Amino acid sequence: MSKHQELNCAIQTEGLNLWYGTFQALFDVNLNIRNGRITSLIGPSGCGKSTFLRSVNRINERLGYVRINGSIKVHEQNIYAPSVELLQVRKQVGMVFQRPNPLPLPIRDNVLFGHRIHNRAESSSRAEEDEIVEQALRQVLLWDKVKDKLKRKATELSLEEQQKLCIARLLPVKPRVLLMDEPCSALDPKGTEAVEELIWELSGQYTILIVTHNMAQARRASEECIFMLMGKVVEHGATDELFLAPREQQTADYIEGRFG
């Protein structure tokens, strides 16, 4: 890979291995995930998709029995280097989970939650906070629906609106990477369509890595696709090419429903 191509990568892993106790979940994962693109991760349950995702913002290390070797770089920085602070990793790399997890606080306070944590030293004025809230909610296509209800509890929103709010909560911190672990699994088809539309709206501004069991969603909502099997990367390429003309027989078997 040329230096120019390396600089165009948001996430690079080299020889990444991960164990839960004695069980090895990832095997020599080498990936270059391009900056500003939407990349989907597909594969059968238990193949390592979510484990990989959670390694990219160091959530896995909260479990005392997890061991990792190899490297993960986010924008050229090894996020597991001893000198790297966890708070800085989480600032750069935001995470959205399968089920929306808004805080039991007003909508406005949800949006400002991360911003206030990361900017404790300097307090923002009410006007500055109002601007942050409006900008984040506009980005997730939610402002017009909730602008007159900002004091309402976030938990009263629909599931689709809650998931959008969880994405909005990440944006004021100015992350460069958004990780999404099955972000539509709790949503109905209409909600799924709305979140996929949002993912396309955010593309280019952020590098988005999305885990999905839904292959139709991977085709609709990503530019590149990674197929994983039993903790290994089998194939990584442009989404259309991977689905229409996979290079590996295992990829073709999975896409055509012959296993998994």
Disulfide bonds with the S-S distance in Angstrom:
none
